[in-house]
Amino acid sequence: MKKLYFLLFSLLLLCSLSFGQTTVFQESFETDGNGSRYTTSQVEFSDGFGDFFGRTNLNDTAEDAADLIVGNIYTLSGTDGDFCFAGMDLDAANATGSGGSATQTLEITGININGFSNLSLAILLAEDDDGTNQDWDETDNLIIEVQVDAGGYTPIIAVEGTGASNSEPAIDSDFDGTGDGTAITSTFQEFVASISSGTILDIRLTFTFNSGDEDIAVDNIRVVDGFAASPNITAGPDVAGLNYEFNAGPSAEGSFTVEGADLTDDITVTPPTNYEISTTSGSGYVTTPIVLTQTGGTVASTTIYTRLISGLAIGNYNEDVLVTSPGATDRTVSLSGSVFAALTNALKISGVFDVLTNGSPKGIEIEVLSDIADLSIFGVGSANNGGGTDGEEFTFPAVSALTGDLLYIVGSGQSADFNTFFGVSLTPYESSAAFINGDDAIELFENGQVIDVFGDINVDGTGEPWDYVDGWAYRNVGTGPDGSTFVLANWSFSGTGQLDGTLNNNSTSPYPSGNLLSITEEFIFDFSIYPNPTNTGSVTITSTTSQAIDVQVFDVLGKQVINQRITNNNLNVSNLKSGLYIVRIMQNNASVTKKLVIK
C-alpha cells in the first residue's frame, strides 16, 4: 500500500504542477478512519447477503464483517485503490443486531479551506449495475451537501432514480428529485461541483435506500483549489459466455463500450492473447490494439466487439482487455470464455416433481442415455419464477454412470422425505437447485452449455401449460434432449394438485416411476428382459432363480396396465399401445424396475 500511496501522491503532485491545482483534502478510504477522519450515523454493518453500509474492499472476494468486505456479491470497476465506501438496502439490521434505518449519513467536518478562493469538490461514484436490472425507485437517492463556516448545508451533487420504480440512477442536475444527467454505472466516474470560499468546510453525504437492492459507492473524495479535470476513460461491462466447441471457433461475439473525457491523447484498446476485437459487429476482427481518436479531448461512447479466437485447446480463458490513454487511469474489461469438448448429450431431463406435503420432496429426474466415465461435466440449475437462468447451480460428482441409469436430485435435506414419499431406500443427490415449485424451469448443462431444458426459463410457469404445481411432469418416450428450447409436446403432466397430501402410491395420478425408482436392498442377480424395445407382443423375463415372478406394468401416467404372475418367463404385452412403460419385477421378496419400450 505504501507504493500505492506514493503513486497517488506523485499523480496529485503532477496534477498540481500541470494544471495549477492544489488538493486541500482527500479521503480515499484506504485506511479505516471512521470516528477520526469521518463519521457515520450508524455503526458500519454487513449482513453477508447484500445489505451493507460501510468501508468496503472491492478487490477481496472474502466476506469479513470487520472491514465489510462484500466483493463476492458486489462488483464495480475503476476504484481508487482497493477500498471505497458503499451502501445497499440500508434498512437491514446492523452488526449488533439492532434495527437499521433507510437513511444513513457520512460526514467529514472541520476541513481548513482558509486562503483558497477557487474550490471544488470532486468525488468518484459508481453502482453495481449489470445494464439490465435497474433497482432505483423515486425514494432512493444520494445527496452530497456542503456548509462553509457553519452557514447551513447546501446540496451540490444529487443522484436520483430516473423513474418511479426500478430505474437507472443518474445525476439530478436541477435537484428536482429525478435523475436527468449522467448515468451512474458499475465503473467509477468523477463528478465535480464548486464550493464557496471561507475558513471551515463540512461535507455531508446522505444515503437513502429502502426499496430493495439499490446501492451506491463513493470513493476518492477531494477538495481541490483550481480544479482541472484529469483525463478520464470508462470501459465495460465485463463480457462472459464467449464459448465454443473444440474446432468450432471463433466464439459468438460479445461487446462492451469505451468512452473518454478531458483527454490529452487518443484511447488505445489492447486485446488479450486469446481474444480479438473489432469496432464492427461480425467483421474487422484483429488481435492487435485498436486506437480510438479523440476530438476536443473526447471519445464518444464506442462499442467494441470481442470474441474468443479460433484454434484454441479445450480449456477456460479468463483474460482482460486493457484500455489506456496518457494521464488517465488504466481500465480493464474482463473477458471469459471456454473451449468445450464436443457435446455428448448423454443425459436428459426425464422428470420433475413438486410435492406439497411440508414442501418436500421436490426434485429432478435425469436419465443417462449413454455410458459416462465422468459425470462431473454435467450439472443442473433452476430458473425460479421466470427470472431467467441462474446458471449451473449443482454439479454431479466425478463418478461414472451407465446407460439407463436414473439420477435423482432433491432439495437439501429432503432425502428422507423422498424415500418416504416414493416408498424406496435410495440416496439421491441433494442441492438447493432442486428447491423448485411447480412454476420453475430446469436447465441441464454439459461443460457449461445447456443441452436440455424443462419449462421456459423466462416465464413464471403459474397457469402455463407446463405448470406442475403439487404434481409432476414426465418426458415422453423417445424425446430429448432438446437443447436450450423447451418443447412442450415432449412432456406429459399429472395436472396440478395430484401429489397433494398423499404418498405417491395413493395418488390418483402417481409420479410415473413411483416406488419403482430403483432396485431394493435385496436385489435379483442377472435379471433381464428382452427383446427391449419389442414389437412382438411379448417379452421374456429371466432371473437366476426358479421362483415365480410377479410383474406389474405402469404407463407413463402411473396407471397400472398389467398385474400378473408368470411361471414360464413370458409376459404378454400384445394389448399395450406403443410407448414407454415401467416394469416392476418382484421375486422372493426382492424387486427391480426397468423401462420397457413397445414399438
C-alpha positions in Angstrom: 0.0 0.0 0.0 3.0 2.4 0.5 3.7 2.1 -3.2 0.1 2.9 -4.0 0.1 6.0 -1.8 3.4 7.1 -3.3 1.9 6.7 -6.7 -1.2 8.7 -5.7 0.9 11.4 -4.2 3.0 11.6 -7.4 0.0 11.8 -9.6 -1.5 14.6 -7.4 1.8 16.5 -7.5 1.9 16.1 -11.2 -1.7 17.4 -11.5 -0.7 20.4 -9.3 2.3 21.2 -11.4 0.4 20.6 -14.8 -2.8 22.3 -14.0 -2.0 24.7 -11.2 -4.4 22.9 -8.8 -3.9 22.1 -5.1 -5.5 19.2 -3.3 -6.7 20.7 0.0 -8.3 17.5 1.4 -8.6 13.9 0.2 -10.4 10.8 1.6 -9.9 7.6 -0.4 -10.9 5.1 2.4 -7.7 3.1 2.0 -7.4 3.1 5.8 -10.1 2.9 8.4 -11.0 6.4 9.5 -14.5 6.2 10.9 -14.5 8.3 14.1 -11.4 10.2 13.2 -11.4 11.5 9.6 -15.1 10.8 9.0 -18.2 9.7 11.0 -21.3 7.7 10.1 -24.8 7.9 11.6 -24.9 4.1 12.2 -22.3 1.5 13.0 -20.9 0.2 9.7 -22.6 -3.2 9.0 -23.0 -6.1 6.6 -25.5 -8.9 6.9 -23.5 -11.0 4.4 -26.4 -11.2 2.0 -26.2 -7.9 0.2 -27.3 -5.4 2.8 -24.4 -3.3 4.0 -23.2 0.2 4.8 -19.5 0.9 5.2 -15.9 0.9 4.0 -15.6 -2.0 1.5 -12.7 -3.8 -0.2 -13.8 -4.4 -3.7 -10.7 -6.5 -4.6 -11.1 -9.2 -2.0 -13.9 -11.8 -2.5 -14.0 -13.0 1.1 -16.7 -11.9 3.5 -15.3 -10.2 6.6 -17.5 -8.3 8.9 -14.6 -6.5 10.4 -13.9 -4.4 7.3 -17.2 -5.1 5.5 -15.7 -6.9 2.5 -18.5 -7.7 0.2 -16.6 -8.2 -3.1 -18.2 -11.6 -3.6 -21.6 -10.0 -4.1 -20.7 -6.5 -5.2 -18.9 -5.8 -8.5 -17.5 -2.4 -9.5 -14.5 -1.3 -11.5 -12.3 1.7 -11.6 -11.9 2.2 -7.8 -9.1 4.3 -6.5 -7.0 1.7 -4.7 -8.8 -1.3 -3.1 -11.4 0.4 -0.8 -14.4 2.6 -1.2 -17.4 3.4 0.9 -20.7 1.8 -0.2 -24.3 1.2 0.9 -27.1 -1.1 -0.2 -30.6 -1.7 1.2 -29.8 0.3 4.3 -32.8 -0.7 6.5 -31.2 -4.0 7.4 -30.1 -4.9 10.9 -26.7 -3.6 11.7 -23.7 -5.6 13.0 -25.0 -5.5 16.6 -28.4 -6.9 15.6 -30.3 -3.6 16.2 -32.7 -2.3 13.5 -31.3 -0.3 10.6 -32.6 2.9 9.0 -33.3 3.5 5.3 -31.4 6.8 5.7 -27.8 6.9 6.7 -25.1 9.7 6.6 -21.4 10.0 6.3 -19.9 13.3 7.5 -16.5 14.9 7.1 -16.1 18.1 9.2 -13.6 20.8 10.0 -11.7 21.0 6.7 -9.5 24.1 6.7 -10.1 25.9 3.5 -8.7 29.3 4.6 -6.8 31.1 1.9 -8.3 29.2 -1.1 -10.6 31.0 -3.5 -11.4 28.6 -6.3 -12.6 25.5 -4.6 -14.3 22.4 -6.0 -15.4 19.1 -4.5 -14.5 16.0 -6.7 -15.9 12.5 -6.0 -16.0 9.1 -7.7 -19.4 7.5 -7.9 -20.5 4.0 -9.1 -23.2 1.4 -8.5 -23.5 -2.3 -9.1 -25.2 -2.1 -12.5 -25.4 -5.0 -14.9 -27.1 -2.9 -17.6 -30.5 -4.6 -17.4 -31.7 -5.0 -13.8 -32.1 -1.4 -12.6 -33.2 -1.1 -9.0 -33.6 2.6 -8.0 -37.1 3.9 -7.1 -38.2 7.5 -6.6 -37.5 7.4 -2.9 -33.8 6.3 -3.4 -31.1 8.9 -3.6 -27.6 10.1 -2.6 -27.4 13.8 -1.6 -24.0 15.4 -1.2 -24.1 18.7 0.7 -21.5 21.2 2.0 -21.6 24.0 4.5 -19.0 26.8 4.9 -18.3 28.4 8.3 -21.5 26.7 9.8 -23.7 28.6 7.4 -26.1 25.7 6.7 -25.8 22.8 4.4 -26.4 23.3 0.6 -26.7 20.4 -1.9 -24.1 20.4 -4.6 -24.4 16.9 -6.1 -27.5 14.7 -6.1 -28.1 11.2 -7.5 -31.7 10.1 -8.1 -33.6 7.4 -10.0 -34.6 8.3 -13.5 -38.1 6.9 -13.0 -40.7 6.0 -10.4 -39.5 2.4 -9.9 -36.7 0.0 -10.9 -35.0 2.8 -12.8 -31.4 3.8 -13.6 -29.6 6.2 -11.2 -28.3 9.4 -12.7 -27.1 12.9 -11.7 -30.1 15.2 -10.8 -28.8 18.3 -12.4 -31.6 20.6 -11.3 -32.2 19.0 -7.8 -35.9 18.3 -8.6 -35.8 14.6 -7.4 -35.4 13.0 -10.8 -32.1 11.9 -12.4 -31.7 13.7 -15.7 -27.9 13.8 -16.1 -25.0 11.4 -16.4 -26.0 7.8 -15.6 -24.2 6.1 -12.7 -22.7 2.8 -13.9 -20.6 0.0 -12.5 -17.4 1.9 -13.4 -16.4 4.7 -11.1 -16.8 8.2 -12.7 -15.6 11.5 -11.4 -18.1 14.3 -10.7 -17.2 17.8 -9.7 -19.1 20.7 -8.1 -18.0 24.2 -7.0 -17.6 25.2 -3.3 -17.8 28.7 -1.8 -14.6 30.1 -0.2 -14.3 30.5 3.5 -12.5 29.2 6.6 -14.0 25.8 7.6 -15.8 23.3 5.3 -18.1 20.5 6.3 -19.2 17.7 3.9 -22.3 15.5 4.4 -23.4 12.5 2.3 -26.9 11.3 2.9 -27.8 7.8 1.6 -31.5 6.8 1.3 -32.2 3.3 0.2 -35.2 1.3 1.3 -36.7 -0.4 -1.7 -34.6 -3.5 -2.2 -31.2 -3.9 -3.9 -30.5 -0.3 -4.8 -26.9 0.8 -3.9 -24.2 3.4 -4.4 -20.5 3.5 -3.9 -18.3 6.6 -3.3 -14.5 7.0 -3.5 -11.6 9.5 -3.5 -13.5 12.5 -2.1 -11.3 15.6 -2.7 -11.5 19.3 -2.1 -9.3 20.9 -4.8 -8.4 24.6 -5.4 -8.1 25.5 -9.0 -9.5 22.1 -10.2 -8.7 21.0 -13.6 -10.2 17.8 -14.8 -7.8 14.9 -15.3 -8.1 12.7 -18.4 -10.8 10.0 -17.7 -11.8 6.9 -19.6 -14.5 4.4 -18.8 -15.0 0.9 -20.2 -17.3 -2.0 -19.6 -19.2 -4.1 -18.7 -17.3 -7.3 -18.5 -18.2 -9.9 -21.1 -18.8 -13.6 -20.3 -20.0 -16.7 -22.2 -17.6 -16.4 -25.1 -17.6 -20.2 -25.7 -17.4 -22.7 -28.5 -16.9 -26.4 -29.0 -13.4 -27.7 -29.9 -12.5 -27.0 -33.6 -15.7 -24.9 -34.0 -14.3 -21.4 -33.2 -14.3 -18.5 -33.0 -17.0 -17.9 -30.4 -20.1 -15.8 -30.8 -19.3 -12.1 -30.2 -20.0 -10.1 -27.1 -19.5 -6.3 -26.6 -18.6 -3.5 -24.3 -18.3 0.2 -24.6 -15.4 2.6 -24.2 -15.5 6.4 -23.9 -13.3 9.2 -22.7 -13.4 12.9 -21.5 -10.8 15.6 -20.8 -8.3 13.5 -22.8 -4.9 14.8 -23.9 -4.4 11.9 -26.4 -6.2 9.0 -28.1 -7.5 5.8 -26.3 -5.9 2.5 -27.1 -7.8 -0.7 -26.7 -5.5 -3.7 -26.4 -7.0 -7.3 -26.6 -5.5 -10.1 -24.5 -3.7 -13.0 -26.1 -6.7 -15.3 -26.9 -9.3 -12.7 -27.9 -9.9 -10.5 -30.9 -11.7 -7.2 -31.1 -13.4 -5.0 -33.7 -15.4 -1.8 -33.9 -17.8 -3.5 -36.4 -20.2 -6.3 -35.5 -19.3 -9.5 -37.4 -16.3 -8.3 -39.2 -13.0 -6.5 -39.0 -11.6 -8.5 -36.1 -8.0 -8.0 -35.1 -5.7 -9.3 -32.3 -3.7 -6.0 -32.3 -4.6 -2.8 -30.5 -7.4 -0.5 -31.8 -6.9 3.3 -31.4 -10.0 5.4 -30.8 -9.2 9.0 -31.9 -10.1 11.8 -29.5 -11.6 15.1 -30.7 -11.5 18.1 -28.4 -10.5 15.8 -25.6 -13.5 13.5 -26.0 -14.1 10.0 -27.3 -17.8 9.4 -27.6 -19.2 6.0 -26.4 -17.9 3.4 -28.8 -18.9 -0.2 -28.9 -16.1 -2.7 -29.0 -17.0 -6.2 -30.2 -15.0 -9.2 -29.0 -14.8 -12.9 -29.4 -12.6 -15.9 -28.4 -10.2 -16.7 -31.2 -10.4 -20.0 -33.1 -8.0 -22.8 -32.9 -7.7 -22.9 -29.1 -7.2 -26.0 -27.0 -10.0 -27.2 -24.7 -10.0 -25.1 -21.5 -11.1 -21.9 -19.9 -9.8 -18.5 -21.0 -10.3 -15.6 -18.5 -8.3 -12.6 -19.6 -8.6 -8.7 -19.6 -8.8 -6.1 -22.3 -6.6 -3.1 -21.4 -7.9 0.4 -22.2 -5.4 3.2 -21.8 -4.9 6.9 -22.6 -2.0 9.1 -21.4 -2.7 10.7 -18.0 -5.9 8.6 -17.4 -6.3 5.7 -15.0 -6.0 2.4 -17.0 -9.2 0.5 -17.3 -9.7 -3.2 -17.8 -12.6 -5.2 -19.2 -12.7 -8.9 -18.1 -13.5 -11.4 -20.8 -14.3 -15.1 -20.0 -14.9 -17.9 -22.4 -14.3 -21.6 -22.8 -13.5 -24.2 -25.4 -15.5 -27.3 -24.7 -15.1 -30.9 -25.8 -17.8 -31.9 -28.3 -21.1 -32.4 -26.6 -22.2 -36.0 -25.9 -25.8 -35.2 -25.0 -25.5 -38.3 -22.8 -28.1 -37.0 -20.3 -31.6 -35.7 -20.5 -34.2 -34.3 -18.0 -36.7 -37.1 -17.7 -39.0 -35.8 -14.9 -39.7 -33.1 -12.3 -41.9 -33.3 -9.2 -43.2 -30.9 -6.7 -44.8 -32.4 -3.6 -47.0 -30.2 -1.4 -46.7 -32.1 1.9 -44.4 -29.9 4.0 -43.0 -28.7 0.7 -40.9 -31.9 0.5 -39.7 -33.6 -1.5 -39.1 -31.5 -4.6 -36.8 -32.9 -7.3 -35.5 -33.6 -10.7 -35.0 -36.9 -12.5 -32.2 -37.3 -15.0 -31.9 -40.2 -17.4 -28.5 -41.5 -18.6 -28.6 -42.0 -22.4 -25.1 -43.5 -22.9 -22.3 -44.6 -20.7 -20.5 -41.7 -18.9 -17.0 -42.1 -17.5 -17.0 -38.8 -15.6 -20.4 -37.4 -14.6 -18.9 -34.1 -13.3 -19.0 -32.5 -16.7 -22.8 -32.3 -16.2 -24.9 -30.2 -13.8 -28.3 -28.6 -13.4 -29.8 -25.2 -12.5 -33.3 -24.0 -11.7 -34.7 -20.8 -13.1 -37.1 -19.6 -10.5 -40.3 -17.6 -11.1 -39.4 -16.8 -14.7 -36.3 -14.9 -13.6 -34.0 -16.3 -16.3 -31.1 -18.6 -16.0 -29.1 -18.8 -12.7 -26.5 -20.9 -14.5 -25.2 -24.3 -13.2 -26.1 -24.5 -9.5 -25.4 -28.2 -9.0 -22.6 -30.2 -10.5 -22.6 -34.0 -10.4 -19.6 -35.7 -8.7 -16.8 -37.3 -10.6 -18.3 -40.8 -10.9 -19.4 -43.0 -13.8 -22.9 -43.7 -15.0 -24.3 -46.3 -17.2 -26.9 -46.2 -20.0 -30.4 -46.4 -18.5 -29.5 -45.1 -15.0 -31.9 -42.7 -13.4 -30.3 -39.9 -11.3 -32.3 -38.0 -8.7 -31.6 -34.6 -7.3 -33.8 -33.4 -4.4 -33.8 -30.3 -2.2 -31.2 -30.1 0.5 -32.2 -32.2 3.5 -35.1 -33.9 1.6 -33.7 -37.4 1.1 -35.7 -39.0 3.9 -38.9 -37.4 2.6 -38.1 -38.6 -0.9 -37.7 -42.2 0.3 -40.9 -42.0 2.4 -43.0 -40.4 -0.4 -41.9 -42.9 -3.1 -41.5 -45.9 -0.8 -37.9 -46.6 -1.7 -34.5 -46.7 0.0 -32.2 -44.5 -2.0 -29.5 -41.9 -1.6 -30.5 -39.1 -4.1 -28.2 -36.1 -4.7 -29.2 -33.1 -2.6 -29.0 -29.5 -3.8 -30.7 -26.1 -3.3 -31.1 -26.1 -7.1 -33.9 -28.7 -6.6 -35.9 -26.3 -4.3 -38.3 -25.9 -7.1 -42.0 -25.1 -7.2 -44.4 -26.0 -10.0 -43.7 -22.8 -11.8 -39.9 -23.2 -12.1 -37.9 -24.2 -15.2 -34.9 -26.5 -15.1 -31.7 -26.4 -17.2 -29.3 -29.3 -17.8 -25.7 -28.4 -18.6 -22.8 -30.2 -20.2 -19.4 -28.5 -19.9 -21.3 -25.3 -19.1 -23.6 -25.5 -22.1 -27.3 -26.0 -21.9 -28.2 -29.4 -23.5 -31.8 -29.8 -22.2 -34.4 -27.7 -20.6 -37.8 -28.2 -19.0 -40.1 -25.1 -19.0 -39.4 -21.6 -20.2 -36.7 -20.0 -18.1 -38.0 -16.5 -18.7 -41.6 -17.3 -17.8 -43.3 -17.9 -14.5 -45.0 -21.3 -15.0 -48.1 -20.5 -13.0 -51.1 -21.1 -15.2 -48.9 -22.1 -18.2 -49.4 -25.4 -20.0 -46.3 -26.8 -18.3 -47.4 -25.9 -14.7 -46.7 -28.8 -12.4 -47.5 -27.2 -9.0 -48.0 -30.0 -6.4 -47.7 -32.5 -9.2 -45.2 -33.8 -11.8 -44.1 -33.6 -15.4 -42.6 -36.6 -17.3 -40.8 -36.8 -20.6 -42.4 -38.7 -23.4 -40.6 -41.7 -24.7 -38.1 -41.2 -27.5 -37.8 -37.4 -27.0 -34.9 -35.2 -25.8 -32.6 -33.8 -25.0 -33.9 -30.6 -26.6 -31.1 -28.2 -26.2 -32.0 -24.8 -24.9 -35.5 -24.7 -26.4 -38.4 -26.1 -24.3 -40.6 -28.5 -26.4 -44.0 -28.8 -24.6 -45.1 -31.7 -26.9 -42.3 -33.8 -25.5 -43.9 -33.9 -22.0 -46.8 -35.4 -20.1 -48.3 -33.9 -16.9 -50.1 -35.0 -13.9 -52.2 -31.9 -13.6 -51.8 -29.6 -10.6 -52.5 -30.8 -7.1 -52.1 -34.5 -7.8 -49.3 -35.0 -5.3 -51.1 -33.0 -2.6 -51.2 -34.5 0.9 -50.6 -38.1 0.0 -47.9 -40.7 -0.7 -47.2 -41.3 -4.3 -48.8 -44.8 -4.5 -52.0 -43.3 -3.1 -52.3 -40.5 -5.6 -54.8 -40.8 -8.4 -52.0 -39.8 -10.7 -48.8 -41.0 -9.2 -45.4 -39.9 -10.5 -44.6 -42.4 -13.3 -41.6 -44.0 -11.7 -43.5 -44.1 -8.4 -41.9 -46.5 -6.0 -40.2 -48.2 -8.9 -37.2 -45.9 -8.8 -34.5 -48.5 -8.1 -33.5 -51.9 -7.1 -34.2 -52.5 -3.4 -31.6 -53.6 -0.9 -32.3 -57.3 -1.6 -31.9 -57.5 -5.4 -32.2 -60.0 -8.1 -28.9 -61.1 -9.8 -28.6 -61.3 -13.6 -32.2 -60.1 -14.2 -33.0 -59.5 -17.8 -36.0 -58.5 -20.0 -35.9 -59.0 -23.8 -36.4 -58.0 -26.5 -36.5 -54.4 -25.4 -37.7 -52.5 -27.4 -40.2 -55.0 -28.6 -42.9 -55.2 -31.3 -43.5 -59.0 -31.0 -46.4 -58.8 -28.5 -44.4 -60.4 -25.7 -41.2 -60.2 -23.7 -39.1 -62.8 -21.9 -38.2 -62.1 -18.2 -35.5 -64.2 -16.6 -33.5 -64.3 -13.4 -31.0 -66.7 -11.7 -33.7 -68.3 -9.5 -36.7 -70.5 -10.4 -39.3 -69.0 -8.2 -42.4 -67.4 -9.6 -42.1 -63.9 -10.9 -44.8 -61.2 -10.2 -44.9 -58.5 -12.8 -46.6 -55.0 -12.6 -46.5 -52.7 -15.6 -47.3 -49.0 -15.5 -47.8 -46.4 -18.2 -46.2 -43.0 -18.1 -49.1 -41.6 -16.3 -48.6 -44.1 -13.5 -51.7 -46.2 -14.4 -51.2 -49.9 -13.7 -51.9 -51.8 -17.0 -50.6 -55.3 -16.2 -50.5 -57.2 -12.8 -49.8 -60.9 -13.0 -47.6 -63.8 -12.0 -45.6 -65.6 -14.7 -44.2 -69.1 -14.5 -42.8 -69.6 -18.0 -40.8 -66.4 -18.2 -43.1 -65.0 -20.8 -45.1 -61.8 -20.4 -47.9 -61.0 -22.9 -47.8 -57.3 -23.8 -49.8 -57.5 -27.1 -52.6 -55.3 -25.6 -50.2 -52.4 -24.9 -50.1 -49.4 -27.2 -46.7 -48.1 -28.5 -44.9 -46.1 -25.9 -42.8 -46.2 -22.7 -43.8 -48.4 -19.7 -42.3 -49.1 -16.3 -42.0 -52.7 -15.4 -41.7 -53.8 -11.8 -40.4 -57.4 -11.2 -40.9 -59.0 -7.8 -39.4 -62.3 -6.8 -38.6 -63.9 -3.4 -39.1 -60.6 -1.5 -36.8 -58.7 -3.9 -37.8 -56.2 -6.6 -36.3 -54.4 -9.5 -37.6 -52.0 -12.1 -36.8 -51.3 -15.8 -38.2 -49.3 -18.6 -39.9 -51.2 -21.4 -40.5 -49.7 -24.9 -43.3 -51.0 -27.0 -42.9 -50.2 -30.7 
